[in-house]
Amino acid sequence: MQRLTTAEARKKDAREKIELGGLIVKAGLRYEKRALLLGLLIEAGKRIKGDEAERSRLIAIGAEAFGNDRE
């Protein structure tokens, strides 16, 4: 039974990583260097900590981008 749980956890982890990679593609950053992408994410993480206005602004941008998928 433990083996099945481990396999399921690995599948879930792989799926999540694929979805996160899809976000990079959707943002138009597919061909950027990994170091740049990581730097962007680290910087964004620092910017949203304790700054609810910035967090809300970025959520609105992302929500709009997802909404454009349905058009």
C-alpha positions in Angstrom: 0.0 0.0 0.0 2.9 2.4 0.8 4.2 1.9 -2.8 0.9 3.0 -4.3 0.9 6.1 -2.1 4.5 7.0 -3.2 3.6 6.5 -6.8 0.6 8.8 -6.5 2.6 11.4 -4.7 5.2 11.3 -7.5 2.5 11.7 -10.1 1.0 14.6 -8.3 4.4 16.3 -8.0 5.2 15.7 -11.7 1.8 17.2 -12.7 2.4 20.2 -10.6 5.8 20.8 -12.1 4.4 20.5 -15.6 1.7 23.1 -14.7 4.2 25.5 -13.3 6.3 25.1 -16.5 3.2 26.0 -18.5 3.0 29.3 -16.6 6.5 30.2 -17.8 5.4 29.5 -21.4 2.1 31.4 -20.9 4.1 34.4 -19.6 6.1 34.4 -22.8 9.3 33.5 -21.1 9.9 30.0 -22.6 13.3 30.9 -24.1 14.7 33.0 -21.2 17.7 31.7 -19.2 16.8 29.7 -16.1 18.9 32.0 -13.9 16.8 34.9 -15.1 13.5 33.1 -14.4 14.7 32.1 -11.0 15.8 35.6 -10.3 12.4 37.0 -11.4 10.6 34.6 -9.1 12.8 35.3 -6.1 12.5 39.0 -6.6 8.7 38.8 -7.0 8.5 36.6 -3.8 10.3 39.3 -1.9 8.1 42.1 -3.3 4.8 40.5 -2.4 5.8 39.7 1.2 4.0 42.2 3.4 2.8 44.2 0.4 -0.8 43.3 -0.1 -1.3 46.0 -2.8 1.5 44.6 -4.9 0.2 41.0 -4.4 -3.3 42.1 -5.5 -1.9 43.9 -8.5 -0.1 40.8 -9.7 -3.1 38.6 -9.0 -5.2 40.9 -11.2 -2.6 40.7 -14.0 -2.5 36.9 -13.8 -6.3 36.5 -13.6 -6.7 38.7 -16.7 -4.2 36.5 -18.6 -6.1 33.4 -17.6 -9.3 35.0 -18.6 -7.9 35.7 -22.1 -7.7 31.9 -22.6 -11.4 31.7 -22.7 -11.8 34.2 -25.5 
